[in-house]
Amino acid sequence: MSSMKAVRPRVSYADLERAPEDGRRYELYDGEVFVVPVPIPWHQVVALAVADIVRGDARAHGGFSVVSPIDIVFSDYDVLQPLFPTP
Protein backbone atom coordinates (compact mmCIF):
# COMPACT_ATOMS: atom_id res chain seq x y z
CA MET A 1 0.00 0.00 0.00
CA SER A 2 1.40 3.40 -0.95
CA SER A 3 1.33 6.34 1.41
CA MET A 4 -0.76 9.37 0.57
CA LYS A 5 0.69 12.84 0.51
CA ALA A 6 -1.27 15.75 1.96
CA VAL A 7 -2.22 18.27 -0.70
CA ARG A 8 -2.05 21.96 0.14
CA PRO A 9 -3.87 24.28 -2.21
CA ARG A 10 -1.70 26.93 -3.84
CA VAL A 11 -2.33 30.48 -2.69
CA SER A 12 -2.66 33.06 -5.47
CA TYR A 13 -1.92 36.78 -5.40
CA ALA A 14 -5.69 37.41 -5.46
CA ASP A 15 -6.05 35.21 -2.33
CA LEU A 16 -3.28 37.17 -0.61
CA GLU A 17 -4.89 40.51 -1.49
CA ARG A 18 -8.16 39.39 0.15
CA ALA A 19 -6.43 38.51 3.44
CA PRO A 20 -6.89 41.03 6.27
CA GLU A 21 -3.94 43.33 6.99
CA ASP A 22 -2.07 42.20 10.09
CA GLY A 23 1.15 44.23 9.83
CA ARG A 24 3.32 41.31 8.68
CA ARG A 25 5.13 41.06 5.36
CA TYR A 26 4.16 38.15 3.15
CA GLU A 27 5.68 36.77 -0.04
CA LEU A 28 4.49 34.02 -2.35
CA TYR A 29 6.87 31.43 -3.73
CA ASP A 30 5.19 29.02 -6.12
CA GLY A 31 1.87 29.52 -4.34
CA GLU A 32 3.24 29.00 -0.84
CA VAL A 33 2.96 31.87 1.67
CA PHE A 34 6.02 32.92 3.66
CA VAL A 35 6.15 35.49 6.46
CA VAL A 36 9.23 37.62 5.85
CA PRO A 37 11.07 39.26 8.76
CA VAL A 38 11.97 42.92 8.65
CA PRO A 39 15.54 43.66 7.55
CA ILE A 40 18.33 44.46 9.98
CA PRO A 41 19.21 48.15 10.49
CA TRP A 42 22.33 48.00 8.28
CA HIS A 43 20.15 46.79 5.40
CA GLN A 44 17.94 49.84 5.89
CA VAL A 45 20.97 52.19 5.79
CA VAL A 46 22.23 50.64 2.55
CA ALA A 47 18.74 50.56 1.03
CA LEU A 48 18.27 54.27 1.73
CA ALA A 49 21.60 55.10 0.07
CA VAL A 50 20.66 53.06 -3.02
CA ALA A 51 17.20 54.69 -3.11
CA ASP A 52 18.80 58.17 -3.06
CA ILE A 53 21.06 57.26 -5.99
CA VAL A 54 18.19 55.78 -8.01
CA ARG A 55 15.93 58.74 -7.25
CA GLY A 56 18.55 61.23 -8.41
CA ASP A 57 19.22 59.30 -11.61
CA ALA A 58 15.51 58.94 -12.32
CA ARG A 59 14.91 62.67 -11.89
CA ALA A 60 17.87 63.55 -14.11
CA HIS A 61 16.45 61.41 -16.93
CA GLY A 62 12.75 62.23 -16.58
CA GLY A 63 11.84 59.02 -14.80
CA PHE A 64 10.57 58.20 -11.36
CA SER A 65 11.36 55.85 -8.52
CA VAL A 66 9.20 54.22 -5.89
CA VAL A 67 9.82 52.74 -2.46
CA SER A 68 8.03 49.97 -0.60
CA PRO A 69 5.47 48.83 0.04
CA ILE A 70 4.96 47.69 -3.54
CA ASP A 71 4.25 44.18 -4.76
CA ILE A 72 6.27 42.80 -7.63
CA VAL A 73 4.06 40.23 -9.32
CA PHE A 74 6.05 37.65 -11.27
CA SER A 75 3.03 35.34 -11.69
CA ASP A 76 -0.26 34.59 -9.94
CA TYR A 77 1.71 32.43 -7.51
CA ASP A 78 5.02 34.35 -7.17
CA VAL A 79 4.78 37.78 -5.52
CA LEU A 80 7.59 39.56 -3.66
CA GLN A 81 7.78 42.87 -1.85
CA PRO A 82 11.12 44.68 -1.77
CA LEU A 83 11.67 46.71 1.35
CA PHE A 84 13.21 50.16 1.15
CA PRO A 85 12.75 52.75 3.87
CA THR A 86 10.71 55.83 3.09
CA PRO A 87 12.85 58.94 3.18
C-alpha positions as CSV (number, residue, x, y, z in Angstrom):
1,M,0.0,0.0,0.0
2,S,1.4,3.4,-1.0
3,S,1.3,6.3,1.4
4,M,-0.8,9.4,0.6
5,K,0.7,12.8,0.5
6,A,-1.3,15.8,2.0
7,V,-2.2,18.3,-0.7
8,R,-2.1,22.0,0.1
9,P,-3.9,24.3,-2.2
10,R,-1.7,26.9,-3.8
11,V,-2.3,30.5,-2.7
12,S,-2.7,33.1,-5.5
13,Y,-1.9,36.8,-5.4
14,A,-5.7,37.4,-5.5
15,D,-6.0,35.2,-2.3
16,L,-3.3,37.2,-0.6
17,E,-4.9,40.5,-1.5
18,R,-8.2,39.4,0.1
19,A,-6.4,38.5,3.4
20,P,-6.9,41.0,6.3
21,E,-3.9,43.3,7.0
22,D,-2.1,42.2,10.1
23,G,1.2,44.2,9.8
24,R,3.3,41.3,8.7
25,R,5.1,41.1,5.4
26,Y,4.2,38.1,3.2
27,E,5.7,36.8,0.0
28,L,4.5,34.0,-2.4
29,Y,6.9,31.4,-3.7
30,D,5.2,29.0,-6.1
31,G,1.9,29.5,-4.3
32,E,3.2,29.0,-0.8
33,V,3.0,31.9,1.7
34,F,6.0,32.9,3.7
35,V,6.1,35.5,6.5
36,V,9.2,37.6,5.8
37,P,11.1,39.3,8.8
38,V,12.0,42.9,8.7
39,P,15.5,43.7,7.6
40,I,18.3,44.5,10.0
41,P,19.2,48.2,10.5
42,W,22.3,48.0,8.3
43,H,20.2,46.8,5.4
44,Q,17.9,49.8,5.9
45,V,21.0,52.2,5.8
46,V,22.2,50.6,2.5
47,A,18.7,50.6,1.0
48,L,18.3,54.3,1.7
49,A,21.6,55.1,0.1
50,V,20.7,53.1,-3.0
51,A,17.2,54.7,-3.1
52,D,18.8,58.2,-3.1
53,I,21.1,57.3,-6.0
54,V,18.2,55.8,-8.0
55,R,15.9,58.7,-7.3
56,G,18.6,61.2,-8.4
57,D,19.2,59.3,-11.6
58,A,15.5,58.9,-12.3
59,R,14.9,62.7,-11.9
60,A,17.9,63.5,-14.1
61,H,16.5,61.4,-16.9
62,G,12.7,62.2,-16.6
63,G,11.8,59.0,-14.8
64,F,10.6,58.2,-11.4
65,S,11.4,55.9,-8.5
66,V,9.2,54.2,-5.9
67,V,9.8,52.7,-2.5
68,S,8.0,50.0,-0.6
69,P,5.5,48.8,0.0
70,I,5.0,47.7,-3.5
71,D,4.3,44.2,-4.8
72,I,6.3,42.8,-7.6
73,V,4.1,40.2,-9.3
74,F,6.0,37.6,-11.3
75,S,3.0,35.3,-11.7
76,D,-0.3,34.6,-9.9
77,Y,1.7,32.4,-7.5
78,D,5.0,34.4,-7.2
79,V,4.8,37.8,-5.5
80,L,7.6,39.6,-3.7
81,Q,7.8,42.9,-1.8
82,P,11.1,44.7,-1.8
83,L,11.7,46.7,1.3
84,F,13.2,50.2,1.2
85,P,12.8,52.8,3.9
86,T,10.7,55.8,3.1
87,P,12.9,58.9,3.2
